[in-house]
């Protein structure tokens, strides 16, 4: 009997090792999708420049961009700088969708689409503008060009089919800006954390909590929202085609990044 036990142990040792290895790899992969936000230490202007983000931007594994994540007690700030031609083309032609939700659930309840270069002409609710002209967008020093579609922002959620366009200066405090600086594109957005009368569009996430952040090409996934908001279906796996050399087009893969972020609780947290 002892020999049988020994033989079985030897037989299952490789299996145990494989299982342990798979579990370790899974743990490493999961850890790679987590980031910690930094507490805001100074004023951050949403002007399409990353001058105020030095030291906060970290590369995103497997992607051609870096990402800065900062929060305070009221706002979450994101900065996405890139020199990649494909990503710069996607941002300029279609914009990005940023989803911010409480970690743990699969439902998307709060998202923004910005910029909106080709807004739908009809069929989408629009937030009415208050009296008075729109404030001119801030322009960063050295910005050489402007991405179209920055006067409005798409608000997605909380329901599956809820979507509306809002003037960027009437979006409940949400700010966003894309700046072009030679071969660098900088995407910035400022999102409120908690819902209130002043901030009607917010995910209700408090400092110190874990949140799920998704960044994707607009519109990456199909479904009821995509044809309504963007006027055309956009299935996963499609690419953006632009002119290449001769008659050969250049195709860029869409972006689809998901990560969990731990919001900073306070200074030095």
C-alpha positions as CSV (number, residue, x, y, z in Angstrom):
1,X,0.0,0.0,0.0
2,X,2.8,2.5,0.7
3,X,4.2,1.9,-2.7
4,X,0.9,2.6,-4.3
5,X,0.6,5.9,-2.5
6,X,4.1,6.8,-3.5
7,X,3.4,6.0,-7.1
8,X,0.2,8.0,-7.1
9,X,2.0,10.9,-5.5
10,X,4.7,10.8,-8.2
11,X,2.0,10.5,-10.9
12,X,0.1,13.6,-9.7
13,X,3.1,15.8,-9.0
14,X,3.4,17.1,-12.5
15,X,-0.4,17.8,-12.5
16,X,-0.1,19.7,-9.3
17,X,2.8,21.7,-10.6
18,X,0.9,22.6,-13.8
19,X,-2.1,23.7,-11.8
20,X,0.1,25.8,-9.5
21,X,1.8,27.3,-12.5
22,X,-1.5,28.2,-14.2
23,X,-2.7,29.7,-10.9
24,X,0.4,31.8,-10.6
25,X,0.2,33.0,-14.1
26,X,-3.4,34.0,-13.6
27,X,-2.5,35.9,-10.5
28,X,0.2,37.7,-12.3
29,X,-2.1,38.5,-15.2
30,X,-4.8,39.8,-12.9
31,X,-2.3,41.9,-11.0
32,X,-1.1,43.5,-14.2
33,X,-4.6,44.9,-14.8
34,X,-4.6,46.9,-11.5
35,X,-3.4,50.4,-11.0
36,X,-3.4,52.8,-8.0
37,X,-4.5,56.3,-8.5
38,X,-2.4,59.2,-7.0
39,X,-3.8,61.9,-4.9
40,X,-3.9,65.2,-6.6
41,X,-1.1,67.4,-5.3
42,X,-1.5,70.5,-7.6
43,X,-3.9,72.0,-10.0
44,X,-4.6,70.0,-13.2
45,X,-6.0,72.0,-16.1
46,X,-7.8,70.0,-18.7
47,X,-6.3,71.7,-21.7
48,X,-4.9,68.8,-23.9
49,X,-1.3,69.1,-22.5
50,X,0.5,66.7,-20.3
51,X,2.9,69.2,-18.8
52,X,1.3,68.8,-15.4
53,X,1.4,65.0,-15.5
54,X,5.2,64.5,-15.3
55,X,5.8,61.5,-13.1
56,X,2.2,60.3,-13.1
57,X,2.1,58.7,-16.6
58,X,2.9,55.0,-16.7
59,X,2.9,52.8,-19.9
60,X,0.0,50.4,-20.3
61,X,1.2,46.9,-20.9
62,X,0.6,45.7,-24.5
63,X,-0.7,49.1,-25.6
64,X,0.9,52.1,-27.4
65,X,0.1,54.7,-24.8
66,X,0.8,55.8,-21.3
67,X,-1.9,56.6,-18.7
68,X,-1.9,59.0,-15.8
69,X,-4.6,58.5,-13.1
70,X,-5.1,61.1,-10.3
71,X,-8.0,61.8,-8.0
72,X,-9.0,64.0,-5.1
73,X,-12.1,64.0,-2.9
74,X,-14.4,65.0,-5.8
75,X,-12.8,64.3,-9.2
76,X,-11.0,61.6,-11.2
77,X,-8.4,62.9,-13.7
78,X,-7.1,60.9,-16.6
79,X,-4.3,61.7,-19.1
80,X,-3.5,59.5,-22.1
81,X,-0.6,60.7,-24.2
82,X,0.4,58.7,-27.3
83,X,2.7,59.0,-30.3
84,X,1.2,56.0,-32.0
85,X,-0.3,56.8,-35.4
86,X,-3.1,54.3,-35.2
87,X,-4.3,55.5,-31.8
88,X,-4.0,59.1,-32.8
89,X,-6.0,58.4,-35.9
90,X,-8.7,56.6,-33.9
91,X,-9.0,59.5,-31.4
92,X,-9.2,62.1,-34.1
93,X,-11.7,60.3,-36.3
94,X,-13.9,58.6,-33.8
95,X,-13.0,59.5,-30.2
96,X,-12.7,57.3,-27.2
97,X,-15.2,55.9,-24.8
98,X,-14.2,55.9,-21.1
99,X,-16.2,53.8,-18.7
100,X,-15.9,54.3,-15.0
101,X,-17.9,51.9,-12.7
102,X,-17.7,50.3,-9.3
103,X,-15.4,47.3,-9.3
104,X,-17.1,43.9,-9.0
105,X,-20.0,44.4,-11.3
106,X,-20.2,43.8,-15.1
107,X,-22.8,46.4,-15.8
108,X,-21.6,49.7,-17.4
109,X,-23.5,52.5,-15.8
110,X,-21.4,55.6,-16.5
111,X,-19.4,56.4,-19.5
112,X,-18.4,59.3,-21.7
113,X,-17.6,59.5,-25.4
114,X,-15.1,62.2,-26.4
115,X,-14.5,63.8,-28.8
116,X,-17.6,63.4,-31.0
117,X,-16.3,64.2,-34.5
118,X,-19.5,63.0,-36.2
119,X,-22.5,63.3,-33.9
120,X,-25.8,61.8,-35.0
121,X,-28.1,64.2,-36.7
122,X,-31.3,62.9,-35.1
123,X,-32.6,60.3,-32.6
124,X,-30.3,61.1,-29.7
125,X,-31.4,63.2,-26.7
126,X,-29.4,66.3,-26.1
127,X,-28.9,68.2,-22.9
128,X,-30.4,71.7,-23.4
129,X,-27.9,74.5,-23.2
130,X,-28.5,77.3,-20.7
131,X,-28.7,80.9,-22.0
132,X,-25.5,82.4,-23.1
133,X,-22.8,81.5,-25.7
134,X,-20.5,78.5,-25.2
135,X,-17.2,79.2,-23.5
136,X,-14.3,78.9,-25.9
137,X,-12.2,75.7,-25.2
138,X,-8.9,76.1,-23.5
139,X,-5.9,75.8,-25.8
140,X,-2.6,74.6,-24.5
141,X,0.5,76.6,-25.3
142,X,2.2,75.1,-28.3
143,X,-0.9,73.2,-29.5
144,X,-0.6,73.2,-33.3
145,X,-3.9,71.7,-34.3
146,X,-7.4,70.9,-33.1
147,X,-9.3,67.7,-33.1
148,X,-12.9,68.2,-34.3
149,X,-15.9,67.3,-32.1
150,X,-14.7,68.8,-28.9
151,X,-17.8,71.1,-28.3
152,X,-20.0,68.2,-27.2
153,X,-19.6,65.0,-25.1
154,X,-21.6,61.8,-25.2
155,X,-23.0,60.7,-21.8
156,X,-23.6,56.9,-21.6
157,X,-25.7,55.2,-18.9
158,X,-27.0,54.5,-16.3
159,X,-29.3,52.3,-18.3
160,X,-28.3,50.0,-21.1
161,X,-29.8,52.2,-23.8
162,X,-29.4,55.6,-22.1
163,X,-27.3,58.0,-24.1
164,X,-27.3,61.7,-24.7
165,X,-25.2,64.5,-26.1
166,X,-24.3,67.5,-23.9
167,X,-22.4,70.7,-24.7
168,X,-19.0,70.2,-23.1
169,X,-19.6,73.3,-20.9
170,X,-23.0,72.0,-19.8
171,X,-22.0,68.4,-18.8
172,X,-22.3,68.7,-15.0
173,X,-18.6,69.7,-14.5
174,X,-17.2,67.0,-16.8
175,X,-14.2,68.4,-18.7
176,X,-12.3,66.9,-21.6
177,X,-9.8,68.0,-24.2
178,X,-7.6,66.5,-26.9
179,X,-4.5,68.4,-27.9
180,X,-2.1,67.8,-30.8
181,X,1.6,68.7,-30.4
182,X,3.7,67.7,-33.4
183,X,3.7,63.9,-33.2
184,X,2.1,63.7,-29.7
185,X,-1.6,63.5,-29.0
186,X,-2.8,64.1,-25.4
187,X,-6.2,63.0,-24.3
188,X,-7.4,64.5,-20.9
189,X,-10.7,64.0,-19.1
190,X,-12.0,65.0,-15.6
191,X,-14.9,63.1,-14.2
192,X,-16.9,63.7,-11.0
193,X,-16.9,60.8,-8.5
194,X,-20.2,61.3,-6.7
195,X,-23.7,62.1,-8.1
196,X,-25.2,65.4,-6.9
197,X,-27.3,68.3,-8.2
198,X,-24.2,69.9,-9.5
199,X,-22.9,66.6,-11.0
200,X,-25.8,64.7,-12.5
201,X,-23.6,62.4,-14.4
202,X,-21.3,60.4,-12.1
203,X,-20.5,56.8,-11.1
204,X,-20.9,57.2,-7.3
205,X,-17.4,56.0,-6.3
206,X,-15.7,57.3,-3.2
207,X,-11.9,57.9,-2.6
208,X,-10.3,54.7,-1.4
209,X,-12.6,52.5,-3.3
210,X,-11.8,50.2,-6.2
211,X,-13.2,51.1,-9.6
212,X,-13.3,49.5,-13.0
213,X,-11.9,51.6,-15.8
214,X,-12.4,50.8,-19.4
215,X,-11.1,52.6,-22.4
216,X,-12.1,51.7,-25.9
217,X,-12.4,52.9,-29.4
218,X,-15.8,54.4,-30.1
219,X,-17.9,52.5,-30.8
220,X,-16.0,49.2,-30.3
221,X,-18.8,46.9,-29.3
222,X,-22.1,46.4,-31.1
223,X,-25.4,46.4,-29.3
224,X,-28.3,48.8,-28.8
225,X,-26.2,51.8,-27.8
226,X,-23.7,51.8,-30.6
227,X,-26.1,52.3,-33.6
228,X,-28.0,54.9,-31.6
229,X,-25.1,57.0,-30.4
230,X,-22.7,56.6,-33.2
231,X,-25.0,56.0,-36.1
232,X,-23.5,52.8,-37.2
233,X,-22.7,49.3,-35.7
234,X,-19.1,48.7,-34.8
235,X,-18.4,45.1,-34.0
236,X,-15.5,43.8,-31.9
237,X,-12.5,43.0,-34.0
238,X,-13.1,45.6,-36.7
239,X,-10.4,48.0,-37.6
240,X,-10.1,51.6,-38.9
241,X,-8.9,51.9,-42.5
242,X,-7.0,54.9,-43.7
243,X,-5.1,55.6,-46.8
244,X,-1.7,53.9,-47.2
245,X,0.9,53.8,-49.8
246,X,-0.4,53.3,-53.3
247,X,-3.8,51.5,-53.2
248,X,-3.0,49.5,-50.0
249,X,-5.0,50.7,-47.0
250,X,-3.6,50.7,-43.5
251,X,-5.8,49.1,-40.8
252,X,-5.5,49.9,-37.2
253,X,-6.9,47.6,-34.5
254,X,-9.4,49.1,-32.1
255,X,-8.5,49.7,-28.5
256,X,-10.1,47.8,-25.7
257,X,-8.4,48.2,-22.3
258,X,-9.9,47.2,-18.9
259,X,-8.2,47.7,-15.5
260,X,-9.1,48.0,-11.9
261,X,-7.9,51.2,-10.2
262,X,-7.7,51.8,-6.5
263,X,-8.6,55.5,-5.9
264,X,-6.3,57.3,-3.5
265,X,-8.0,57.9,-0.1
266,X,-6.1,61.1,0.6
267,X,-2.6,62.6,0.5
268,X,0.1,60.0,0.8
269,X,-2.4,57.1,0.8
